[in-house]
């Protein structure tokens, strides 16, 4: 079978690794800044192996962080507050 690529590109990224604790949970994250995804960043939760493409509009979307990272409302509020500072 012949492989059909939709795209195969190399992109320079800037990666920030950050770990912090809130009142409800510890977060170990990798934040990937890239030219793809319209200026949004890729957020990887290294503890849960969950990730999402996140921009300010996504942080404003009710339930997005809760769903993407499978977090409670309180846990998501802590992550959302941090991400607002970094996006």
SEFIZA-3560 file (N, C-alpha, C; in Angstrom, 3 decimals):
REM SEFIZA-3560
<numar><xx>0.842</xx><yy>-1.178</yy><zz>0.000</zz><atom>N</atom></numar>
<numar><xx>0.000</xx><yy>0.000</yy><zz>0.000</zz><atom>CA</atom></numar>
<numar><xx>0.888</xx><yy>1.242</yy><zz>0.000</zz><atom>C</atom></numar>
<numar><xx>0.548</xx><yy>2.184</yy><zz>-0.833</zz><atom>N</atom></numar>
<numar><xx>1.299</xx><yy>3.427</yy><zz>-0.910</zz><atom>CA</atom></numar>
<numar><xx>0.797</xx><yy>4.397</yy><zz>0.145</zz><atom>C</atom></numar>
<numar><xx>1.724</xx><yy>5.041</yy><zz>0.839</zz><atom>N</atom></numar>
<numar><xx>1.369</xx><yy>5.993</yy><zz>1.882</zz><atom>CA</atom></numar>
<numar><xx>1.052</xx><yy>7.343</yy><zz>1.249</zz><atom>C</atom></numar>
<numar><xx>-0.060</xx><yy>7.945</yy><zz>1.653</zz><atom>N</atom></numar>
<numar><xx>-0.478</xx><yy>9.246</yy><zz>1.145</zz><atom>CA</atom></numar>
<numar><xx>-0.349</xx><yy>10.261</yy><zz>2.278</zz><atom>C</atom></numar>
<numar><xx>0.607</xx><yy>11.175</yy><zz>2.179</zz><atom>N</atom></numar>
<numar><xx>0.820</xx><yy>12.182</yy><zz>3.199</zz><atom>CA</atom></numar>
<numar><xx>-0.053</xx><yy>13.404</yy><zz>2.936</zz><atom>C</atom></numar>
<numar><xx>-0.733</xx><yy>13.860</yy><zz>3.951</zz><atom>N</atom></numar>
<numar><xx>-1.443</xx><yy>15.128</yy><zz>3.856</zz><atom>CA</atom></numar>
<numar><xx>-0.467</xx><yy>16.274</yy><zz>4.034</zz><atom>C</atom></numar>
<numar><xx>0.490</xx><yy>16.101</yy><zz>4.924</zz><atom>N</atom></numar>
<numar><xx>1.625</xx><yy>17.015</yy><zz>5.043</zz><atom>CA</atom></numar>
<numar><xx>2.725</xx><yy>16.318</yy><zz>5.817</zz><atom>C</atom></numar>
<numar><xx>3.937</xx><yy>16.775</yy><zz>5.610</zz><atom>N</atom></numar>
<numar><xx>5.112</xx><yy>16.245</yy><zz>6.291</zz><atom>CA</atom></numar>
<numar><xx>6.100</xx><yy>17.403</yy><zz>6.360</zz><atom>C</atom></numar>
<numar><xx>6.042</xx><yy>18.161</yy><zz>7.442</zz><atom>N</atom></numar>
<numar><xx>6.811</xx><yy>19.382</yy><zz>7.567</zz><atom>CA</atom></numar>
<numar><xx>7.620</xx><yy>19.371</yy><zz>8.863</zz><atom>C</atom></numar>
<numar><xx>8.681</xx><yy>20.134</yy><zz>8.873</zz><atom>N</atom></numar>
<numar><xx>9.485</xx><yy>20.339</yy><zz>10.068</zz><atom>CA</atom></numar>
<numar><xx>9.317</xx><yy>21.795</yy><zz>10.468</zz><atom>C</atom></numar>
<numar><xx>9.065</xx><yy>22.031</yy><zz>11.745</zz><atom>N</atom></numar>
<numar><xx>8.842</xx><yy>23.383</yy><zz>12.231</zz><atom>CA</atom></numar>
<numar><xx>9.678</xx><yy>23.598</yy><zz>13.488</zz><atom>C</atom></numar>
<numar><xx>10.290</xx><yy>24.763</yy><zz>13.596</zz><atom>N</atom></numar>
<numar><xx>11.026</xx><yy>25.120</yy><zz>14.804</zz><atom>CA</atom></numar>
<numar><xx>10.006</xx><yy>25.393</yy><zz>15.917</zz><atom>C</atom></numar>
<numar><xx>10.266</xx><yy>24.868</yy><zz>17.093</zz><atom>N</atom></numar>
<numar><xx>9.393</xx><yy>25.121</yy><zz>18.234</zz><atom>CA</atom></numar>
<numar><xx>10.212</xx><yy>25.629</yy><zz>19.407</zz><atom>C</atom></numar>
<numar><xx>9.530</xx><yy>26.320</yy><zz>20.286</zz><atom>N</atom></numar>
<numar><xx>10.111</xx><yy>26.731</yy><zz>21.555</zz><atom>CA</atom></numar>
<numar><xx>9.310</xx><yy>25.992</yy><zz>22.617</zz><atom>C</atom></numar>
<numar><xx>9.992</xx><yy>25.220</yy><zz>23.441</zz><atom>N</atom></numar>
<numar><xx>9.310</xx><yy>24.400</yy><zz>24.440</zz><atom>CA</atom></numar>
<numar><xx>9.666</xx><yy>24.886</yy><zz>25.833</zz><atom>C</atom></numar>
<numar><xx>8.639</xx><yy>25.048</yy><zz>26.641</zz><atom>N</atom></numar>
<numar><xx>8.815</xx><yy>25.423</yy><zz>28.049</zz><atom>CA</atom></numar>
<numar><xx>8.266</xx><yy>24.284</yy><zz>28.896</zz><atom>C</atom></numar>
<numar><xx>9.070</xx><yy>23.823</yy><zz>29.834</zz><atom>N</atom></numar>
<numar><xx>8.628</xx><yy>22.813</yy><zz>30.787</zz><atom>CA</atom></numar>
<numar><xx>8.374</xx><yy>23.521</yy><zz>32.110</zz><atom>C</atom></numar>
<numar><xx>7.196</xx><yy>23.304</yy><zz>32.667</zz><atom>N</atom></numar>
<numar><xx>6.837</xx><yy>23.987</yy><zz>33.908</zz><atom>CA</atom></numar>
<numar><xx>6.068</xx><yy>23.027</yy><zz>34.808</zz><atom>C</atom></numar>
<numar><xx>6.358</xx><yy>23.109</yy><zz>36.093</zz><atom>N</atom></numar>
<numar><xx>5.659</xx><yy>22.298</yy><zz>37.089</zz><atom>CA</atom></numar>
<numar><xx>5.207</xx><yy>23.236</yy><zz>38.201</zz><atom>C</atom></numar>
<numar><xx>3.939</xx><yy>23.138</yy><zz>38.585</zz><atom>N</atom></numar>
<numar><xx>3.442</xx><yy>23.955</yy><zz>39.691</zz><atom>CA</atom></numar>
<numar><xx>2.315</xx><yy>23.217</yy><zz>40.391</zz><atom>C</atom></numar>
<numar><xx>2.070</xx><yy>23.608</yy><zz>41.615</zz><atom>N</atom></numar>
<numar><xx>0.972</xx><yy>23.022</yy><zz>42.368</zz><atom>CA</atom></numar>
<numar><xx>-0.047</xx><yy>24.105</yy><zz>42.660</zz><atom>C</atom></numar>
<numar><xx>-1.283</xx><yy>23.713</yy><zz>42.552</zz><atom>N</atom></numar>
<numar><xx>-2.382</xx><yy>24.581</yy><zz>42.935</zz><atom>CA</atom></numar>
<numar><xx>-2.985</xx><yy>24.039</yy><zz>44.218</zz><atom>C</atom></numar>
<numar><xx>-4.154</xx><yy>24.505</yy><zz>44.554</zz><atom>N</atom></numar>
<numar><xx>-4.834</xx><yy>24.000</yy><zz>45.743</zz><atom>CA</atom></numar>
<numar><xx>-5.391</xx><yy>22.602</yy><zz>45.527</zz><atom>C</atom></numar>
<numar><xx>-5.634</xx><yy>22.232</yy><zz>44.258</zz><atom>N</atom></numar>
<numar><xx>-6.321</xx><yy>20.980</yy><zz>43.971</zz><atom>CA</atom></numar>
<numar><xx>-5.461</xx><yy>19.942</yy><zz>43.268</zz><atom>C</atom></numar>
<numar><xx>-4.392</xx><yy>20.360</yy><zz>42.599</zz><atom>N</atom></numar>
<numar><xx>-3.627</xx><yy>19.404</yy><zz>41.804</zz><atom>CA</atom></numar>
<numar><xx>-2.242</xx><yy>19.947</yy><zz>41.486</zz><atom>C</atom></numar>
<numar><xx>-1.330</xx><yy>19.021</yy><zz>41.202</zz><atom>N</atom></numar>
<numar><xx>-0.015</xx><yy>19.376</yy><zz>40.686</zz><atom>CA</atom></numar>
<numar><xx>-0.082</xx><yy>19.268</yy><zz>39.164</zz><atom>C</atom></numar>
<numar><xx>0.569</xx><yy>20.199</yy><zz>38.480</zz><atom>N</atom></numar>
<numar><xx>0.620</xx><yy>20.187</yy><zz>37.027</zz><atom>CA</atom></numar>
<numar><xx>2.068</xx><yy>20.111</yy><zz>36.568</zz><atom>C</atom></numar>
<numar><xx>2.366</xx><yy>19.165</yy><zz>35.707</zz><atom>N</atom></numar>
<numar><xx>3.652</xx><yy>19.043</yy><zz>35.025</zz><atom>CA</atom></numar>
<numar><xx>3.346</xx><yy>19.198</yy><zz>33.545</zz><atom>C</atom></numar>
<numar><xx>3.764</xx><yy>20.308</yy><zz>32.959</zz><atom>N</atom></numar>
<numar><xx>3.347</xx><yy>20.653</yy><zz>31.609</zz><atom>CA</atom></numar>
<numar><xx>4.536</xx><yy>20.875</yy><zz>30.686</zz><atom>C</atom></numar>
<numar><xx>4.310</xx><yy>20.625</yy><zz>29.422</zz><atom>N</atom></numar>
<numar><xx>5.209</xx><yy>21.043</yy><zz>28.358</zz><atom>CA</atom></numar>
<numar><xx>4.390</xx><yy>21.960</yy><zz>27.461</zz><atom>C</atom></numar>
<numar><xx>4.877</xx><yy>23.170</yy><zz>27.256</zz><atom>N</atom></numar>
<numar><xx>4.187</xx><yy>24.164</yy><zz>26.434</zz><atom>CA</atom></numar>
<numar><xx>4.992</xx><yy>24.355</yy><zz>25.161</zz><atom>C</atom></numar>
<numar><xx>4.420</xx><yy>23.985</yy><zz>24.025</zz><atom>N</atom></numar>
<numar><xx>5.112</xx><yy>24.073</yy><zz>22.741</zz><atom>CA</atom></numar>
<numar><xx>4.574</xx><yy>25.249</yy><zz>21.947</zz><atom>C</atom></numar>
<numar><xx>5.448</xx><yy>26.202</yy><zz>21.680</zz><atom>N</atom></numar>
<numar><xx>5.096</xx><yy>27.359</yy><zz>20.859</zz><atom>CA</atom></numar>
<numar><xx>5.620</xx><yy>27.098</yy><zz>19.454</zz><atom>C</atom></numar>
<numar><xx>4.751</xx><yy>27.229</yy><zz>18.480</zz><atom>N</atom></numar>
<numar><xx>5.082</xx><yy>26.921</yy><zz>17.102</zz><atom>CA</atom></numar>
<numar><xx>4.394</xx><yy>27.913</yy><zz>16.168</zz><atom>C</atom></numar>
<numar><xx>4.784</xx><yy>27.931</yy><zz>14.926</zz><atom>N</atom></numar>
<numar><xx>4.123</xx><yy>28.799</yy><zz>13.946</zz><atom>CA</atom></numar>
<numar><xx>2.845</xx><yy>28.176</yy><zz>13.404</zz><atom>C</atom></numar>
<numar><xx>2.612</xx><yy>26.935</yy><zz>13.690</zz><atom>N</atom></numar>
<numar><xx>1.384</xx><yy>26.269</yy><zz>13.252</zz><atom>CA</atom></numar>
<numar><xx>0.231</xx><yy>26.632</yy><zz>14.189</zz><atom>C</atom></numar>
<numar><xx>-0.937</xx><yy>26.277</yy><zz>13.827</zz><atom>N</atom></numar>
<numar><xx>-2.134</xx><yy>26.420</yy><zz>14.663</zz><atom>CA</atom></numar>
<numar><xx>-2.465</xx><yy>27.879</yy><zz>14.977</zz><atom>C</atom></numar>
<numar><xx>-2.157</xx><yy>28.770</yy><zz>14.043</zz><atom>N</atom></numar>
<numar><xx>-2.603</xx><yy>30.155</yy><zz>14.124</zz><atom>CA</atom></numar>
<numar><xx>-2.170</xx><yy>30.846</yy><zz>15.417</zz><atom>C</atom></numar>
<numar><xx>-0.972</xx><yy>30.588</yy><zz>15.861</zz><atom>N</atom></numar>
<numar><xx>-0.436</xx><yy>31.240</yy><zz>17.054</zz><atom>CA</atom></numar>
<numar><xx>-0.815</xx><yy>30.585</yy><zz>18.365</zz><atom>C</atom></numar>
<numar><xx>-1.573</xx><yy>29.524</yy><zz>18.314</zz><atom>N</atom></numar>
<numar><xx>-1.927</xx><yy>28.816</yy><zz>19.539</zz><atom>CA</atom></numar>
<numar><xx>-0.760</xx><yy>27.915</yy><zz>19.939</zz><atom>C</atom></numar>
<numar><xx>-0.753</xx><yy>27.492</yy><zz>21.196</zz><atom>N</atom></numar>
<numar><xx>0.307</xx><yy>26.596</yy><zz>21.639</zz><atom>CA</atom></numar>
<numar><xx>-0.255</xx><yy>25.217</yy><zz>21.953</zz><atom>C</atom></numar>
<numar><xx>0.626</xx><yy>24.248</yy><zz>21.905</zz><atom>N</atom></numar>
<numar><xx>0.265</xx><yy>22.880</yy><zz>22.265</zz><atom>CA</atom></numar>
<numar><xx>0.623</xx><yy>22.709</yy><zz>23.732</zz><atom>C</atom></numar>
<numar><xx>-0.353</xx><yy>22.335</yy><zz>24.535</zz><atom>N</atom></numar>
<numar><xx>-0.144</xx><yy>22.131</yy><zz>25.965</zz><atom>CA</atom></numar>
<numar><xx>-0.234</xx><yy>20.641</yy><zz>26.239</zz><atom>C</atom></numar>
<numar><xx>0.850</xx><yy>20.084</yy><zz>26.771</zz><atom>N</atom></numar>
<numar><xx>0.885</xx><yy>18.667</yy><zz>27.116</zz><atom>CA</atom></numar>
<numar><xx>0.923</xx><yy>18.522</yy><zz>28.628</zz><atom>C</atom></numar>
<numar><xx>-0.013</xx><yy>17.757</yy><zz>29.170</zz><atom>N</atom></numar>
<numar><xx>0.014</xx><yy>17.424</yy><zz>30.583</zz><atom>CA</atom></numar>
<numar><xx>0.820</xx><yy>16.137</yy><zz>30.698</zz><atom>C</atom></numar>
<numar><xx>2.027</xx><yy>16.222</yy><zz>31.225</zz><atom>N</atom></numar>
<numar><xx>2.934</xx><yy>15.083</yy><zz>31.254</zz><atom>CA</atom></numar>
<numar><xx>2.490</xx><yy>14.010</yy><zz>32.242</zz><atom>C</atom></numar>
<numar><xx>1.667</xx><yy>14.347</yy><zz>33.208</zz><atom>N</atom></numar>
<numar><xx>1.177</xx><yy>13.353</yy><zz>34.168</zz><atom>CA</atom></numar>
<numar><xx>0.059</xx><yy>12.494</yy><zz>33.585</zz><atom>C</atom></numar>
<numar><xx>-0.837</xx><yy>13.123</yy><zz>32.841</zz><atom>N</atom></numar>
<numar><xx>-1.999</xx><yy>12.386</yy><zz>32.340</zz><atom>CA</atom></numar>
<numar><xx>-1.879</xx><yy>11.983</yy><zz>30.881</zz><atom>C</atom></numar>
<numar><xx>-0.816</xx><yy>12.428</yy><zz>30.215</zz><atom>N</atom></numar>
<numar><xx>-0.616</xx><yy>12.158</yy><zz>28.786</zz><atom>CA</atom></numar>
<numar><xx>-1.749</xx><yy>12.716</yy><zz>27.932</zz><atom>C</atom></numar>
<numar><xx>-2.344</xx><yy>13.820</yy><zz>28.374</zz><atom>N</atom></numar>
<numar><xx>-3.386</xx><yy>14.481</yy><zz>27.599</zz><atom>CA</atom></numar>
<numar><xx>-2.811</xx><yy>15.785</yy><zz>27.062</zz><atom>C</atom></numar>
<numar><xx>-3.308</xx><yy>16.209</yy><zz>25.911</zz><atom>N</atom></numar>
<numar><xx>-2.812</xx><yy>17.449</yy><zz>25.324</zz><atom>CA</atom></numar>
<numar><xx>-3.933</xx><yy>18.158</yy><zz>24.586</zz><atom>C</atom></numar>
<numar><xx>-3.702</xx><yy>19.453</yy><zz>24.342</zz><atom>N</atom></numar>
<numar><xx>-4.676</xx><yy>20.246</yy><zz>23.596</zz><atom>CA</atom></numar>
<numar><xx>-3.956</xx><yy>21.412</yy><zz>22.939</zz><atom>C</atom></numar>
<numar><xx>-4.528</xx><yy>21.888</yy><zz>21.864</zz><atom>N</atom></numar>
<numar><xx>-4.071</xx><yy>23.111</yy><zz>21.222</zz><atom>CA</atom></numar>
<numar><xx>-4.873</xx><yy>24.239</yy><zz>21.862</zz><atom>C</atom></numar>
<numar><xx>-4.160</xx><yy>25.190</yy><zz>22.460</zz><atom>N</atom></numar>
<numar><xx>-4.829</xx><yy>26.178</yy><zz>23.302</zz><atom>CA</atom></numar>
<numar><xx>-4.445</xx><yy>27.601</yy><zz>22.895</zz><atom>C</atom></numar>
<numar><xx>-5.462</xx><yy>28.411</yy><zz>22.740</zz><atom>N</atom></numar>
<numar><xx>-5.315</xx><yy>29.849</yy><zz>22.533</zz><atom>CA</atom></numar>
<numar><xx>-6.275</xx><yy>30.557</yy><zz>23.472</zz><atom>C</atom></numar>
<numar><xx>-6.233</xx><yy>31.863</yy><zz>23.472</zz><atom>N</atom></numar>
<numar><xx>-7.107</xx><yy>32.637</yy><zz>24.353</zz><atom>CA</atom></numar>
<numar><xx>-8.573</xx><yy>32.311</yy><zz>24.119</zz><atom>C</atom></numar>
<numar><xx>-8.950</xx><yy>32.126</yy><zz>22.849</zz><atom>N</atom></numar>
<numar><xx>-10.350</xx><yy>31.811</yy><zz>22.556</zz><atom>CA</atom></numar>
<numar><xx>-10.761</xx><yy>30.475</yy><zz>23.170</zz><atom>C</atom></numar>
<numar><xx>-9.834</xx><yy>29.518</yy><zz>23.238</zz><atom>N</atom></numar>
<numar><xx>-10.138</xx><yy>28.223</yy><zz>23.849</zz><atom>CA</atom></numar>
<numar><xx>-10.284</xx><yy>28.346</yy><zz>25.358</zz><atom>C</atom></numar>
<numar><xx>-9.470</xx><yy>29.209</yy><zz>25.975</zz><atom>N</atom></numar>
<numar><xx>-9.580</xx><yy>29.423</yy><zz>27.420</zz><atom>CA</atom></numar>
<numar><xx>-10.910</xx><yy>30.057</yy><zz>27.784</zz><atom>C</atom></numar>
<numar><xx>-11.457</xx><yy>30.850</yy><zz>26.868</zz><atom>N</atom></numar>
<numar><xx>-12.748</xx><yy>31.501</yy><zz>27.095</zz><atom>CA</atom></numar>
<numar><xx>-13.931</xx><yy>30.566</yy><zz>26.832</zz><atom>C</atom></numar>
<numar><xx>-13.675</xx><yy>29.446</yy><zz>26.174</zz><atom>N</atom></numar>
<numar><xx>-14.740</xx><yy>28.488</yy><zz>25.825</zz><atom>CA</atom></numar>
<numar><xx>-15.117</xx><yy>27.661</yy><zz>27.061</zz><atom>C</atom></numar>
<numar><xx>-16.360</xx><yy>27.767</yy><zz>27.536</zz><atom>N</atom></numar>
<numar><xx>-16.767</xx><yy>27.005</yy><zz>28.721</zz><atom>CA</atom></numar>
<numar><xx>-16.576</xx><yy>25.497</yy><zz>28.528</zz><atom>C</atom></numar>
<numar><xx>-15.920</xx><yy>24.871</yy><zz>29.498</zz><atom>N</atom></numar>
<numar><xx>-15.762</xx><yy>23.421</yy><zz>29.492</zz><atom>CA</atom></numar>
<numar><xx>-14.618</xx><yy>22.889</yy><zz>28.648</zz><atom>C</atom></numar>
<numar><xx>-13.934</xx><yy>23.752</yy><zz>27.881</zz><atom>N</atom></numar>
<numar><xx>-12.884</xx><yy>23.260</yy><zz>26.985</zz><atom>CA</atom></numar>
<numar><xx>-11.726</xx><yy>22.630</yy><zz>27.757</zz><atom>C</atom></numar>
<numar><xx>-11.199</xx><yy>23.337</yy><zz>28.739</zz><atom>N</atom></numar>
<numar><xx>-10.064</xx><yy>22.829</yy><zz>29.507</zz><atom>CA</atom></numar>
<numar><xx>-10.479</xx><yy>21.601</yy><zz>30.316</zz><atom>C</atom></numar>
<numar><xx>-11.673</xx><yy>21.638</yy><zz>30.894</zz><atom>N</atom></numar>
<numar><xx>-12.164</xx><yy>20.487</yy><zz>31.655</zz><atom>CA</atom></numar>
<numar><xx>-12.202</xx><yy>19.236</yy><zz>30.777</zz><atom>C</atom></numar>
<numar><xx>-12.746</xx><yy>19.387</yy><zz>29.585</zz><atom>N</atom></numar>
<numar><xx>-12.877</xx><yy>18.245</yy><zz>28.671</zz><atom>CA</atom></numar>
<numar><xx>-11.523</xx><yy>17.789</yy><zz>28.129</zz><atom>C</atom></numar>
<numar><xx>-10.722</xx><yy>18.727</yy><zz>27.657</zz><atom>N</atom></numar>
<numar><xx>-9.454</xx><yy>18.374</yy><zz>27.016</zz><atom>CA</atom></numar>
<numar><xx>-8.504</xx><yy>17.660</yy><zz>27.972</zz><atom>C</atom></numar>
<numar><xx>-8.483</xx><yy>18.089</yy><zz>29.228</zz><atom>N</atom></numar>
<numar><xx>-7.533</xx><yy>17.522</yy><zz>30.180</zz><atom>CA</atom></numar>
<numar><xx>-8.198</xx><yy>16.636</yy><zz>31.236</zz><atom>C</atom></numar>
<numar><xx>-9.508</xx><yy>16.404</yy><zz>31.073</zz><atom>N</atom></numar>
<numar><xx>-10.264</xx><yy>15.572</yy><zz>32.011</zz><atom>CA</atom></numar>
<numar><xx>-10.056</xx><yy>16.036</yy><zz>33.453</zz><atom>C</atom></numar>
<numar><xx>-10.367</xx><yy>17.306</yy><zz>33.693</zz><atom>N</atom></numar>
<numar><xx>-10.186</xx><yy>17.922</yy><zz>34.998</zz><atom>CA</atom></numar>
<numar><xx>-11.525</xx><yy>18.337</yy><zz>35.580</zz><atom>C</atom></numar>
<numar><xx>-11.556</xx><yy>18.424</yy><zz>36.903</zz><atom>N</atom></numar>
<numar><xx>-12.738</xx><yy>18.981</yy><zz>37.556</zz><atom>CA</atom></numar>
<numar><xx>-12.778</xx><yy>20.480</yy><zz>37.292</zz><atom>C</atom></numar>
<numar><xx>-13.868</xx><yy>21.102</yy><zz>37.633</zz><atom>N</atom></numar>
<numar><xx>-14.018</xx><yy>22.534</yy><zz>37.414</zz><atom>CA</atom></numar>
<numar><xx>-12.953</xx><yy>23.320</yy><zz>38.191</zz><atom>C</atom></numar>
<numar><xx>-12.693</xx><yy>22.927</yy><zz>39.436</zz><atom>N</atom></numar>
<numar><xx>-11.698</xx><yy>23.618</yy><zz>40.259</zz><atom>CA</atom></numar>
<numar><xx>-10.280</xx><yy>23.407</yy><zz>39.716</zz><atom>C</atom></numar>
<numar><xx>-9.963</xx><yy>22.191</yy><zz>39.311</zz><atom>N</atom></numar>
<numar><xx>-8.642</xx><yy>21.910</yy><zz>38.744</zz><atom>CA</atom></numar>
<numar><xx>-8.438</xx><yy>22.683</yy><zz>37.447</zz><atom>C</atom></numar>
<numar><xx>-9.462</xx><yy>22.698</yy><zz>36.613</zz><atom>N</atom></numar>
<numar><xx>-9.386</xx><yy>23.412</yy><zz>35.336</zz><atom>CA</atom></numar>
<numar><xx>-9.217</xx><yy>24.913</yy><zz>35.556</zz><atom>C</atom></numar>
<numar><xx>-9.837</xx><yy>25.450</yy><zz>36.596</zz><atom>N</atom></numar>
<numar><xx>-9.705</xx><yy>26.881</yy><zz>36.892</zz><atom>CA</atom></numar>
<numar><xx>-8.249</xx><yy>27.228</yy><zz>37.208</zz><atom>C</atom></numar>
<numar><xx>-7.559</xx><yy>26.348</yy><zz>37.931</zz><atom>N</atom></numar>
<numar><xx>-6.142</xx><yy>26.579</yy><zz>38.243</zz><atom>CA</atom></numar>
<numar><xx>-5.295</xx><yy>26.554</yy><zz>36.983</zz><atom>C</atom></numar>
<numar><xx>-5.538</xx><yy>25.573</yy><zz>36.130</zz><atom>N</atom></numar>
<numar><xx>-4.781</xx><yy>25.474</yy><zz>34.882</zz><atom>CA</atom></numar>
<numar><xx>-5.103</xx><yy>26.650</yy><zz>33.967</zz><atom>C</atom></numar>
<numar><xx>-6.365</xx><yy>26.998</yy><zz>33.862</zz><atom>N</atom></numar>
<numar><xx>-6.795</xx><yy>28.105</yy><zz>33.005</zz><atom>CA</atom></numar>
<numar><xx>-6.136</xx><yy>29.419</yy><zz>33.451</zz><atom>C</atom></numar>
<numar><xx>-6.096</xx><yy>29.649</yy><zz>34.760</zz><atom>N</atom></numar>
<numar><xx>-5.475</xx><yy>30.872</yy><zz>35.287</zz><atom>CA</atom></numar>
<numar><xx>-4.002</xx><yy>30.939</yy><zz>34.875</zz><atom>C</atom></numar>
<numar><xx>-3.278</xx><yy>29.819</yy><zz>34.996</zz><atom>N</atom></numar>
<numar><xx>-1.883</xx><yy>29.796</yy><zz>34.582</zz><atom>CA</atom></numar>
<numar><xx>-1.750</xx><yy>30.028</yy><zz>33.078</zz><atom>C</atom></numar>
<numar><xx>-2.569</xx><yy>29.364</yy><zz>32.286</zz><atom>N</atom></numar>
<numar><xx>-2.453</xx><yy>29.473</yy><zz>30.831</zz><atom>CA</atom></numar>
<numar><xx>-2.781</xx><yy>30.875</yy><zz>30.329</zz><atom>C</atom></numar>
<numar><xx>-3.696</xx><yy>31.587</yy><zz>30.991</zz><atom>N</atom></numar>
<numar><xx>-3.969</xx><yy>32.978</yy><zz>30.613</zz><atom>CA</atom></numar>
<numar><xx>-2.709</xx><yy>33.828</yy><zz>30.718</zz><atom>C</atom></numar>
<numar><xx>-1.845</xx><yy>33.495</yy><zz>31.683</zz><atom>N</atom></numar>
<numar><xx>-0.599</xx><yy>34.243</yy><zz>31.873</zz><atom>CA</atom></numar>
<numar><xx>0.435</xx><yy>33.925</yy><zz>30.791</zz><atom>C</atom></numar>
<numar><xx>0.311</xx><yy>32.773</yy><zz>30.139</zz><atom>N</atom></numar>
<numar><xx>1.342</xx><yy>32.332</yy><zz>29.205</zz><atom>CA</atom></numar>
<numar><xx>0.947</xx><yy>32.409</yy><zz>27.732</zz><atom>C</atom></numar>
<numar><xx>-0.350</xx><yy>32.491</yy><zz>27.459</zz><atom>N</atom></numar>
<numar><xx>-0.802</xx><yy>32.480</yy><zz>26.055</zz><atom>CA</atom></numar>
<numar><xx>-0.529</xx><yy>33.808</yy><zz>25.399</zz><atom>C</atom></numar>
//
